């Protein structure tokens, strides 16, 4: 049995080593290591995207749930859950739509915060103003 293992090892390890040069083996191993690193990076990126998608879905469900407790109309709550900017909770949504822009400090906001307010107001019109 030991002889059979030794022969198989010789056939799969030693003989192929003699067939190709040491430089070819080195490049082959190097490519494999690079490929492994690339695959690892791709896998980590996919995991990150999946985690972000799950987080976004959970945030949307939370908005829907909070809305349903107050409004009770599924179509409106689903629309708001799907269309409000990610950082806007249902509580913040209520504050934005019930407070005049000047009281929110809109004129002094940076462009990103202004965009969040604008998209929130657009979502309100789209979902509730039907």
DSSP file (Angstrom, degrees, kcal/mol; ACC not computed):
  #  RESIDUE AA STRUCTURE BP1 BP2  ACC     N-H-->O    O-->H-N    N-H-->O    O-->H-N    TCO  KAPPA ALPHA  PHI   PSI    X-CA   Y-CA   Z-CA
    1    1 A X     >        0   0    0      0, 0.0     4,-2.1     0, 0.0     5,-0.2   0.000 360.0 360.0 360.0 -43.9    0.0    0.0    0.0
    2    2 A X  H  >  +     0   0    0      1,-0.2     4,-2.4     2,-0.2     5,-0.2   0.883 360.0  52.9 -61.5 -37.8    2.8    2.4    0.9
    3    3 A X  H  > S+     0   0    0      2,-0.2     4,-2.5     1,-0.2    -1,-0.2   0.894 107.1  51.4 -64.9 -39.1    4.5    1.6   -2.5
    4    4 A X  H  > S+     0   0    0      2,-0.2     4,-2.5     1,-0.2    -2,-0.2   0.919 111.0  47.7 -64.4 -43.2    1.3    2.4   -4.3
    5    5 A X  H  X S+     0   0    0     -4,-2.1     4,-2.6     1,-0.2    -2,-0.2   0.909 112.2  50.1 -62.9 -42.4    1.0    5.8   -2.6
    6    6 A X  H  X S+     0   0    0     -4,-2.4     4,-2.4     2,-0.2    -2,-0.2   0.905 111.3  48.2 -64.3 -40.9    4.6    6.5   -3.3
    7    7 A X  H  X S+     0   0    0     -4,-2.5     4,-2.5     2,-0.2    -2,-0.2   0.928 112.7  48.0 -65.7 -44.5    4.2    5.7   -7.0
    8    8 A X  H  X S+     0   0    0     -4,-2.5     4,-2.3     2,-0.2     5,-0.2   0.912 111.9  49.9 -62.6 -42.3    1.1    7.8   -7.3
    9    9 A X  H  X>S+     0   0    0     -4,-2.6     4,-2.4     1,-0.2     5,-0.8   0.922 111.2  49.6 -61.2 -44.0    2.8   10.7   -5.6
   10   10 A X  I  <>S+     0   0    0     -4,-2.4     5,-2.3     1,-0.2     4,-0.4   0.907 111.7  48.8 -60.9 -43.5    5.7   10.3   -7.9
   11   11 A X  I  <5S+     0   0    0     -4,-2.5     5,-0.4     1,-0.2    -1,-0.2   0.867 119.9  35.9 -66.7 -37.4    3.4   10.3  -11.0
   12   12 A X  I  <5S+     0   0    0     -4,-2.3    -2,-0.2    -5,-0.2    -1,-0.2   0.710 131.8  22.1 -92.6 -21.0    1.5   13.4   -9.9
   13   13 A X  I  X5S+     0   0    0     -4,-2.4     4,-0.9    -5,-0.2    -3,-0.2   0.817 124.7  36.8-111.8 -52.5    4.2   15.5   -8.3
   14   14 A X  I  ><S+     0   0    0     -5,-0.8     4,-1.1    -4,-0.4     3,-0.2   0.945 114.8  48.7 -75.4 -49.3    7.7   14.6   -9.5
   15   15 A X  H >><S+     0   0    0     -5,-2.3     4,-1.4     1,-0.2     3,-1.1   0.938 110.1  50.2 -63.3 -48.5    7.1   13.7  -13.1
   16   16 A X  H 3> S+     0   0    0     -5,-0.4     4,-1.6     1,-0.3    -1,-0.2   0.838 105.9  60.1 -58.6 -28.7    5.1   16.9  -14.0
   17   17 A X  H 3< S+     0   0    0     -4,-0.9    -1,-0.3     1,-0.2    -2,-0.2   0.814 106.0  46.2 -66.7 -29.9    7.9   18.9  -12.3
   18   18 A X  H << S+     0   0    0     -4,-1.1    -1,-0.2    -3,-1.1    -2,-0.2   0.744 105.8  60.4 -82.7 -23.9   10.4   17.5  -14.8
   19   19 A X  H  < S+     0   0    0     -4,-1.4     2,-0.3     2,-0.1    -2,-0.2   0.918 107.7  42.2 -72.2 -43.4    8.1   18.1  -17.8
   20   20 A X  S  < S-     0   0    0     -4,-1.6     0, 0.0     1,-0.1     0, 0.0  -0.741  92.4-106.5-105.2 154.7    7.9   21.9  -17.4
   21   21 A X     >  -     0   0    0     -2,-0.3     4,-1.9     1,-0.1     5,-0.2  -0.253  29.4-110.2 -72.8 164.4   10.7   24.2  -16.5
   22   22 A X  H  > S+     0   0    0      1,-0.2     4,-2.3     2,-0.2     5,-0.1   0.853 118.8  54.8 -61.9 -36.4   11.0   25.8  -13.0
   23   23 A X  H  > S+     0   0    0      2,-0.2     4,-2.5     1,-0.2    -1,-0.2   0.896 107.0  50.0 -66.0 -40.9   10.1   29.2  -14.5
   24   24 A X  H  > S+     0   0    0      2,-0.2     4,-2.5     1,-0.2    -1,-0.2   0.898 111.4  48.9 -64.4 -39.8    6.9   27.9  -16.0
   25   25 A X  H  X S+     0   0    0     -4,-1.9     4,-2.9     2,-0.2     5,-0.2   0.917 110.6  50.8 -64.3 -42.6    5.9   26.3  -12.7
   26   26 A X  H  X S+     0   0    0     -4,-2.3     4,-2.7     2,-0.2    -2,-0.2   0.925 112.7  45.5 -61.8 -45.4    6.7   29.6  -10.9
   27   27 A X  H  X S+     0   0    0     -4,-2.5     4,-2.9     2,-0.2     5,-0.2   0.896 112.4  52.0 -64.4 -40.1    4.5   31.6  -13.3
   28   28 A X  H  X S+     0   0    0     -4,-2.5     4,-2.1     2,-0.2    -2,-0.2   0.935 113.5  43.1 -61.8 -46.6    1.8   29.0  -13.0
   29   29 A X  H  X S+     0   0    0     -4,-2.9     4,-2.4     2,-0.2    -2,-0.2   0.893 113.6  52.5 -64.9 -39.8    1.8   29.2   -9.2
   30   30 A X  H  X S+     0   0    0     -4,-2.7     4,-2.5    -5,-0.2    -2,-0.2   0.920 109.8  48.0 -64.2 -43.8    2.0   33.0   -9.4
   31   31 A X  H  X S+     0   0    0     -4,-2.9     4,-3.1     1,-0.2    -1,-0.2   0.901 110.7  52.2 -62.8 -40.5   -1.0   33.2  -11.6
   32   32 A X  H  X S+     0   0    0     -4,-2.1     4,-2.5    -5,-0.2    -2,-0.2   0.915 109.5  48.2 -63.5 -42.2   -2.9   30.8   -9.4
   33   33 A X  H  X S+     0   0    0     -4,-2.4     4,-2.4     2,-0.2    -2,-0.2   0.916 113.3  48.1 -64.2 -42.7   -2.1   33.0   -6.4
   34   34 A X  H  X S+     0   0    0     -4,-2.5     4,-2.6     2,-0.2    -2,-0.2   0.915 111.8  49.8 -63.0 -42.5   -3.2   36.1   -8.3
   35   35 A X  H  X S+     0   0    0     -4,-3.1     4,-2.9     1,-0.2    -2,-0.2   0.903 109.6  51.3 -63.4 -39.9   -6.3   34.3   -9.4
   36   36 A X  H  X S+     0   0    0     -4,-2.5     4,-2.5     2,-0.2    -1,-0.2   0.917 110.5  48.6 -62.8 -43.2   -7.1   33.3   -5.8
   37   37 A X  H  X S+     0   0    0     -4,-2.4     4,-2.5     2,-0.2    -2,-0.2   0.906 112.4  48.8 -63.8 -41.2   -6.6   36.9   -4.6
   38   38 A X  H  X S+     0   0    0     -4,-2.6     4,-2.7     2,-0.2    -2,-0.2   0.936 112.8  47.2 -63.0 -46.5   -8.9   38.2   -7.4
   39   39 A X  H  X S+     0   0    0     -4,-2.9     4,-2.6     1,-0.2    -2,-0.2   0.892 111.5  51.3 -62.8 -38.9  -11.5   35.6   -6.6
   40   40 A X  H  X S+     0   0    0     -4,-2.5     4,-2.5     2,-0.2    -1,-0.2   0.911 110.8  48.4 -63.4 -43.2  -11.2   36.4   -2.9
   41   41 A X  H  X S+     0   0    0     -4,-2.5     4,-2.4     2,-0.2    -2,-0.2   0.913 112.2  48.7 -63.5 -42.9  -11.7   40.1   -3.6
   42   42 A X  H  X S+     0   0    0     -4,-2.7     4,-2.6     2,-0.2    -2,-0.2   0.920 111.4  50.0 -62.7 -43.4  -14.7   39.4   -5.8
   43   43 A X  H  X S+     0   0    0     -4,-2.6     4,-2.4     1,-0.2    -2,-0.2   0.911 111.0  48.7 -63.2 -42.7  -16.2   37.2   -3.1
   44   44 A X  H  X S+     0   0    0     -4,-2.5     4,-2.4     2,-0.2    -1,-0.2   0.894 111.1  50.6 -64.0 -39.4  -15.7   39.9   -0.5
   45   45 A X  H  X S+     0   0    0     -4,-2.4     4,-2.6     2,-0.2    -2,-0.2   0.912 110.2  49.8 -64.6 -41.9  -17.3   42.5   -2.8
   46   46 A X  H  X S+     0   0    0     -4,-2.6     4,-2.5     2,-0.2    -2,-0.2   0.911 110.6  49.9 -62.7 -41.7  -20.3   40.2   -3.4
   47   47 A X  H  X S+     0   0    0     -4,-2.4     4,-2.4     2,-0.2    -2,-0.2   0.906 111.0  49.5 -62.6 -41.5  -20.7   39.6    0.4
   48   48 A X  H  X S+     0   0    0     -4,-2.4     4,-2.5     2,-0.2    -2,-0.2   0.918 111.5  48.5 -64.0 -43.6  -20.5   43.4    1.0
   49   49 A X  H  X S+     0   0    0     -4,-2.6     4,-2.6     2,-0.2    -2,-0.2   0.904 111.5  49.9 -63.2 -41.1  -23.2   44.0   -1.7
   50   50 A X  H  X S+     0   0    0     -4,-2.5     4,-2.3     2,-0.2    -1,-0.2   0.902 111.0  49.4 -63.6 -40.6  -25.4   41.3   -0.2
   51   51 A X  H  X S+     0   0    0     -4,-2.4     4,-2.4     2,-0.2    -2,-0.2   0.903 112.1  48.2 -65.1 -41.2  -25.0   42.9    3.2
   52   52 A X  H  X S+     0   0    0     -4,-2.5     4,-2.8     2,-0.2    -2,-0.2   0.910 111.1  50.2 -65.5 -41.7  -25.9   46.3    1.9
   53   53 A X  H  X S+     0   0    0     -4,-2.6     4,-2.3     2,-0.2    -2,-0.2   0.905 111.6  48.4 -62.5 -41.4  -28.9   45.0    0.0
   54   54 A X  H  X S+     0   0    0     -4,-2.3     4,-2.5     2,-0.2    -2,-0.2   0.911 112.0  49.2 -64.4 -43.1  -30.1   43.2    3.2
   55   55 A X  H  X S+     0   0    0     -4,-2.4     4,-2.5     2,-0.2    -2,-0.2   0.932 111.6  48.5 -61.8 -47.1  -29.6   46.4    5.2
   56   56 A X  H  X S+     0   0    0     -4,-2.8     4,-2.4     1,-0.2    -1,-0.2   0.899 111.8  50.2 -60.6 -41.0  -31.5   48.5    2.6
   57   57 A X  H  X S+     0   0    0     -4,-2.3     4,-2.4    -5,-0.2    -1,-0.2   0.909 110.7  49.0 -63.9 -42.4  -34.3   46.0    2.6
   58   58 A X  H  X S+     0   0    0     -4,-2.5     4,-2.2     2,-0.2    -2,-0.2   0.889 111.0  50.1 -64.6 -39.8  -34.5   46.0    6.5
   59   59 A X  H  X S+     0   0    0     -4,-2.5     4,-2.4     2,-0.2    -2,-0.2   0.924 110.9  49.4 -63.7 -44.4  -34.6   49.8    6.5
   60   60 A X  H  X S+     0   0    0     -4,-2.4     4,-2.5     1,-0.2    -2,-0.2   0.908 111.1  49.3 -61.3 -43.0  -37.4   49.8    3.9
   61   61 A X  H  X S+     0   0    0     -4,-2.4     4,-2.8     2,-0.2    -1,-0.2   0.880 109.6  52.0 -64.5 -38.0  -39.3   47.3    5.9
   62   62 A X  H  X S+     0   0    0     -4,-2.2     4,-2.8     2,-0.2     5,-0.2   0.920 110.1  48.5 -64.4 -44.0  -38.9   49.4    9.1
   63   63 A X  H  X S+     0   0    0     -4,-2.4     4,-2.5     2,-0.2    -2,-0.2   0.931 112.9  48.6 -60.2 -45.5  -40.2   52.5    7.3
   64   64 A X  H  X S+     0   0    0     -4,-2.5     4,-2.9     2,-0.2    -2,-0.2   0.937 112.6  47.9 -59.8 -47.2  -43.1   50.5    6.0
   65   65 A X  H  X S+     0   0    0     -4,-2.8     4,-1.8     2,-0.2    -2,-0.2   0.926 112.9  47.0 -62.1 -46.9  -43.9   49.1    9.5
   66   66 A X  H  X S+     0   0    0     -4,-2.8     4,-1.0     1,-0.2    -1,-0.2   0.904 114.7  48.1 -62.6 -41.3  -43.6   52.5   11.2
   67   67 A X  H >X>S+     0   0    0     -4,-2.5     4,-3.7    -5,-0.2     5,-0.8   0.925 108.3  53.8 -63.4 -46.4  -45.8   54.0    8.5
   68   68 A X  H 3<5S+     0   0    0     -4,-2.9    -1,-0.2     1,-0.3    -2,-0.2   0.840 103.8  56.8 -61.0 -34.0  -48.4   51.2    8.7
   69   69 A X  H 3<5S+     0   0    0     -4,-1.8    -1,-0.3    -5,-0.2    -2,-0.2   0.846 122.1  26.2 -63.9 -33.4  -48.7   51.8   12.5
   70   70 A X  H <<5S+     0   0    0     -4,-1.0    -2,-0.2    -3,-0.7    -3,-0.1   0.887 134.8  26.9 -96.9 -50.3  -49.7   55.4   11.9
   71   71 A X  T  <5S-     0   0    0     -4,-3.7    -3,-0.2    -5,-0.2    -2,-0.1   0.901  76.3-159.3 -87.0 -45.3  -51.2   55.7    8.4
   72   72 A X      < +     0   0    0     -5,-0.8     2,-0.7     1,-0.2    -4,-0.1   0.568  51.1 118.7  77.0   9.1  -52.6   52.2    8.0
   73   73 A X     >  -     0   0    0     -6,-0.2     4,-2.3     1,-0.2     3,-0.3  -0.922  50.9-157.8-112.3 111.8  -52.8   52.3    4.2
   74   74 A X  H  > S+     0   0    0     -2,-0.7     4,-3.0     1,-0.2     5,-0.3   0.864  87.8  53.8 -56.7 -44.1  -50.6   49.7    2.7
   75   75 A X  H  > S+     0   0    0      1,-0.2     4,-2.0     2,-0.2    -1,-0.2   0.902 112.0  44.5 -63.0 -41.0  -50.2   51.3   -0.7
   76   76 A X  H  > S+     0   0    0     -3,-0.3     4,-2.7     2,-0.2     5,-0.2   0.941 115.8  46.9 -66.5 -47.0  -48.9   54.6    0.8
   77   77 A X  H  X S+     0   0    0     -4,-2.3     4,-2.7     1,-0.2    -2,-0.2   0.882 112.2  49.7 -65.3 -38.9  -46.6   52.9    3.2
   78   78 A X  H  X S+     0   0    0     -4,-3.0     4,-1.9    -5,-0.2    -1,-0.2   0.923 111.9  49.3 -64.1 -43.4  -45.2   50.5    0.6
   79   79 A X  H  X S+     0   0    0     -4,-2.0     4,-1.8    -5,-0.3    -2,-0.2   0.925 113.7  45.2 -62.3 -45.8  -44.5   53.5   -1.7
   80   80 A X  H  X S+     0   0    0     -4,-2.7     4,-2.4     1,-0.2    -2,-0.2   0.919 111.1  53.4 -65.1 -42.7  -42.8   55.5    1.0
   81   81 A X  H  < S+     0   0    0     -4,-2.7    -1,-0.2     1,-0.2    -2,-0.2   0.854 116.0  40.3 -59.3 -34.7  -40.8   52.5    2.1
   82   82 A X  H  < S+     0   0    0     -4,-1.9    -1,-0.2    -5,-0.2    -2,-0.2   0.746 123.8  35.5 -85.2 -24.8  -39.6   52.0   -1.4
   83   83 A X  H  < S+     0   0    0     -4,-1.8    -2,-0.2    -5,-0.2    -3,-0.2   0.612  85.8  99.1-113.5 -14.2  -39.0   55.6   -2.4
   84   84 A X  S  < S-     0   0    0     -4,-2.4    36,-0.1    -5,-0.2   -21,-0.0  -0.481  86.0 -95.8 -70.8 146.0  -37.7   57.5    0.6
   85   85 A X    >   -     0   0    0     31,-0.3     3,-2.0    -2,-0.1    -1,-0.1  -0.288  37.7-111.0 -57.5 148.0  -34.0   58.1    0.7
   86   86 A X  T 3  S+     0   0    0      1,-0.3    -1,-0.1    -3,-0.1    -2,-0.1   0.866 115.2  52.2 -53.0 -44.0  -32.2   55.4    2.8
   87   87 A X  T 3  S+     0   0    0      1,-0.1     2,-0.8     2,-0.0    -1,-0.3   0.574  89.8  94.0 -74.1  -3.1  -31.2   57.8    5.6
   88   88 A X    <   -     0   0    0     -3,-2.0    -1,-0.1     4,-0.1    -4,-0.1  -0.778  59.9-164.7 -95.9 109.1  -34.8   59.1    6.1
   89   89 A X     >  -     0   0    0     -2,-0.8     4,-2.4     1,-0.1     5,-0.1  -0.277  37.9-102.4 -76.2 171.9  -36.7   57.2    8.7
   90   90 A X  H  > S+     0   0    0      2,-0.2     4,-2.4     1,-0.2     5,-0.2   0.902 124.2  53.5 -64.8 -38.7  -40.4   57.5    9.0
   91   91 A X  H  > S+     0   0    0      1,-0.2     4,-2.0     2,-0.2    -1,-0.2   0.917 110.6  45.8 -60.7 -43.9  -40.0   59.9   11.9
   92   92 A X  H  > S+     0   0    0      2,-0.2     4,-2.9     1,-0.2    -1,-0.2   0.882 109.1  56.8 -67.3 -37.1  -37.7   62.1    9.9
   93   93 A X  H  X S+     0   0    0     -4,-2.4     4,-2.6     2,-0.2     5,-0.2   0.943 107.1  48.3 -55.9 -49.1  -40.1   61.9    6.9
   94   94 A X  H  X S+     0   0    0     -4,-2.4     4,-1.4     1,-0.2    -1,-0.2   0.914 112.6  48.9 -59.7 -43.4  -42.9   63.3    9.1
   95   95 A X  H  X S+     0   0    0     -4,-2.0     4,-0.9     1,-0.2    -1,-0.2   0.919 112.1  48.2 -62.8 -43.8  -40.7   66.1   10.3
   96   96 A X  H  < S+     0   0    0     -4,-2.9     3,-0.4     1,-0.2    -2,-0.2   0.916 115.0  43.4 -65.3 -43.4  -39.6   67.0    6.8
   97   97 A X  H  < S+     0   0    0     -4,-2.6    -1,-0.2     1,-0.2    -2,-0.2   0.687 118.4  44.2 -79.9 -15.5  -43.1   67.1    5.3
   98   98 A X  H  < S+     0   0    0     -4,-1.4     2,-0.5    -5,-0.2    -1,-0.2   0.462 102.5  73.9-105.4  -2.5  -44.6   68.9    8.3
   99   99 A X  S  < S-     0   0    0     -4,-0.9     5,-0.1    -3,-0.4    -1,-0.0  -0.937  85.3-115.0-115.4 131.1  -41.9   71.6    8.8
  100  100 A X    >>  -     0   0    0     -2,-0.5     4,-1.6     1,-0.1     3,-0.6  -0.294  30.0-115.6 -58.9 147.4  -41.4   74.5    6.5
  101  101 A X  H 3>>S+     0   0    0      1,-0.3     5,-2.5     2,-0.2     4,-0.7   0.854 114.7  56.3 -54.6 -39.2  -38.1   74.4    4.7
  102  102 A X  H >45S+     0   0    0      1,-0.2     3,-0.7     2,-0.2    -1,-0.3   0.892 106.5  49.5 -62.9 -39.2  -36.9   77.6    6.4
  103  103 A X  H <45S+     0   0    0     -3,-0.6    -1,-0.2     1,-0.2    -2,-0.2   0.787 106.8  56.0 -70.7 -26.5  -37.5   76.0    9.8
  104  104 A X  H 3<5S-     0   0    0     -4,-1.6    -1,-0.2    -3,-0.1    -2,-0.2   0.668 116.8-116.9 -74.0 -15.7  -35.6   72.9    8.7
  105  105 A X  T XX5 +     0   0    0     -3,-0.7     3,-1.2    -4,-0.7     4,-0.6   0.722  59.5 156.8  83.4  23.4  -32.6   75.2    7.9
  106  106 A X  G >4< +     0   0    0     -5,-2.5     3,-1.4     1,-0.3    -4,-0.1   0.864  64.4  57.4 -52.1 -46.1  -32.9   74.3    4.2
  107  107 A X  G 34 S+     0   0    0      1,-0.3    -1,-0.3    -6,-0.2    -5,-0.1   0.807 111.7  43.1 -59.6 -26.7  -31.1   77.4    2.9
  108  108 A X  G <4 S+     0   0    0     -3,-1.2    -1,-0.3     2,-0.0    -2,-0.2   0.455  92.0 110.1 -97.2  -1.9  -28.0   76.6    5.0
  109  109 A X  S << S-     0   0    0     -3,-1.4     2,-0.1    -4,-0.6    -4,-0.0  -0.341  72.2-111.3 -72.7 154.0  -27.9   72.9    4.2
  110  110 A X     >  -     0   0    0      1,-0.1     4,-2.4    -2,-0.0     5,-0.2  -0.329  38.6 -97.4 -74.4 169.3  -25.2   71.3    2.1
  111  111 A X  H  > S+     0   0    0      1,-0.2     4,-2.3     2,-0.2     5,-0.1   0.856 122.2  53.8 -59.5 -38.4  -26.2   70.0   -1.3
  112  112 A X  H  > S+     0   0    0      2,-0.2     4,-1.9     1,-0.2    -1,-0.2   0.923 111.0  44.8 -64.8 -44.6  -26.5   66.4   -0.1
  113  113 A X  H  > S+     0   0    0      2,-0.2     4,-2.2     1,-0.2    -2,-0.2   0.880 112.2  52.5 -68.1 -37.8  -28.9   67.3    2.7
  114  114 A X  H  X S+     0   0    0     -4,-2.4     4,-2.9     1,-0.2    -2,-0.2   0.914 108.3  51.7 -61.5 -41.8  -30.9   69.5    0.4
  115  115 A X  H  X S+     0   0    0     -4,-2.3     4,-2.9     2,-0.2     5,-0.2   0.890 108.0  51.8 -62.5 -39.6  -31.2   66.6   -2.1
  116  116 A X  H  X S+     0   0    0     -4,-1.9     4,-2.1     2,-0.2   -31,-0.3   0.924 112.1  45.9 -62.9 -44.5  -32.5   64.3    0.8
  117  117 A X  H  X S+     0   0    0     -4,-2.2     4,-2.4     2,-0.2    -2,-0.2   0.935 114.3  48.6 -63.0 -45.9  -35.1   66.9    1.7
  118  118 A X  H  X S+     0   0    0     -4,-2.9     4,-2.2     1,-0.2    -2,-0.2   0.921 112.7  46.5 -61.8 -45.6  -36.1   67.4   -2.0
  119  119 A X  H  X S+     0   0    0     -4,-2.9     4,-2.6     2,-0.2    -1,-0.2   0.875 111.2  53.5 -66.0 -36.3  -36.3   63.6   -2.7
  120  120 A X  H  X S+     0   0    0     -4,-2.1     4,-2.1    -5,-0.2    -2,-0.2   0.924 110.4  46.2 -62.9 -44.8  -38.4   63.1    0.5
  121  121 A X  H  X S+     0   0    0     -4,-2.4     4,-2.1     2,-0.2    -2,-0.2   0.869 112.4  50.9 -66.3 -36.5  -40.9   65.8   -0.6
  122  122 A X  H  X S+     0   0    0     -4,-2.2     4,-2.6     2,-0.2    -2,-0.2   0.909 109.0  51.3 -65.4 -42.0  -41.0   64.3   -4.1
  123  123 A X  H  X S+     0   0    0     -4,-2.6     4,-2.8     1,-0.2     5,-0.3   0.895 108.3  52.7 -62.1 -39.4  -41.7   60.8   -2.5
  124  124 A X  H  X>S+     0   0    0     -4,-2.1     4,-3.0     2,-0.2     5,-1.2   0.938 111.1  45.7 -61.8 -46.1  -44.5   62.3   -0.5
  125  125 A X  H  <5S+     0   0    0     -4,-2.1     4,-0.4     3,-0.2    -2,-0.2   0.904 115.6  46.9 -63.7 -41.2  -46.1   63.8   -3.5
  126  126 A X  H  <5S+     0   0    0     -4,-2.6    -2,-0.2     1,-0.2    -1,-0.2   0.901 123.3  32.3 -67.2 -41.3  -45.7   60.6   -5.5
  127  127 A X  H  <5S+     0   0    0     -4,-2.8    -2,-0.2    -5,-0.2    -3,-0.2   0.843 135.4  19.4 -89.2 -35.8  -47.0   58.3   -2.7
  128  128 A X  T  <5S+     0   0    0     -4,-3.0    -3,-0.2    -5,-0.3    -2,-0.1   0.744 111.9  66.8-107.8 -31.8  -49.6   60.5   -0.9
  129  129 A X      <       0   0    0     -5,-1.2    -1,-0.1    -4,-0.4    -4,-0.1   0.253 360.0 360.0 -80.2  15.4  -50.5   63.2   -3.4
  130  130 A X              0   0    0     -3,-0.1    -1,-0.2    -4,-0.1    -4,-0.1   0.485 360.0 360.0 -66.1 360.0  -52.2   60.8   -5.8
